[in-house]
Amino acid sequence: MNDVTPATDQPAAAPARTPAAAQNPSLKLLLEMGPLVLFFITNWKFGIFPATAVLMGGVVVALIASWVLTKHLPIMPLVTAVAVVFFGGLTFIFQDDLFIKLKPTIVNTIFGTALLGALAFGKPLLPVLLDSVLQLTEEGWRKLTVRWGVFFYLLAIVNEVVWRTQTTDFWVSFKAFGIMPLTIVFALSQVPLILRYELKKPADVDRDHW
């Protein structure tokens, strides 16, 4: 008797990734927000140049802590830390805070371009970039990637508007307490799309038939 593989109408999934070590969401938020809060406080007390030095040190310490706790370096914090150190170094070399102000514009533009550019070649980078363990259909990843790509471009535009039209202190406040809440709100707004295109586990499919 020939073995017959039963057909399934389950949508095709994007290539699977090996999940990274789990990290407590509160700890992850602390590691991301900690350097920004220190950046804000130091700027308030001592000015933008000492604050830039603190931010450079803070992102490096946060990366080390993440590695020690999870044996894993998330892509976005890693790229961001490299950019902070690079543009922070330029800030001190040229004694011009323009470079640290440009960092969010350039990094967000890179993220947006990488996502949409790779998607054009059929390579969904969003699971890697967001360090995600979600399992979505190909259509789900495609739609979510487009949304995140556009969102990164919008963040770049907003950063340009803020640093060009507002004071340095206002820009620091926006960087520390504006970008992260905007990102969280945007991520939460994508939950309906994620639920719509999430691939169900076999146990979940069986329960749906009861």
Protein Blocks (a to p, Z undefined) as FASTA:
>chain_A
ZZdddddfbdcddddddddddddfklmmmmmmmmmmmmmmmmmmnojklmmmmmmmmmmm
mmmmmmmmnopacfklmmmmmmmmmmmmmmmmnopaklmmmmmmmmmmmmmmmmmmmmmn
opafklmmnopabdcdfklmmmmmmmmmmmmmmmmmmmmmmmmmmcfklmmmmmmmmmmm
mmmmmmmmmmmmmmmmpccdfklmmmmmZZ
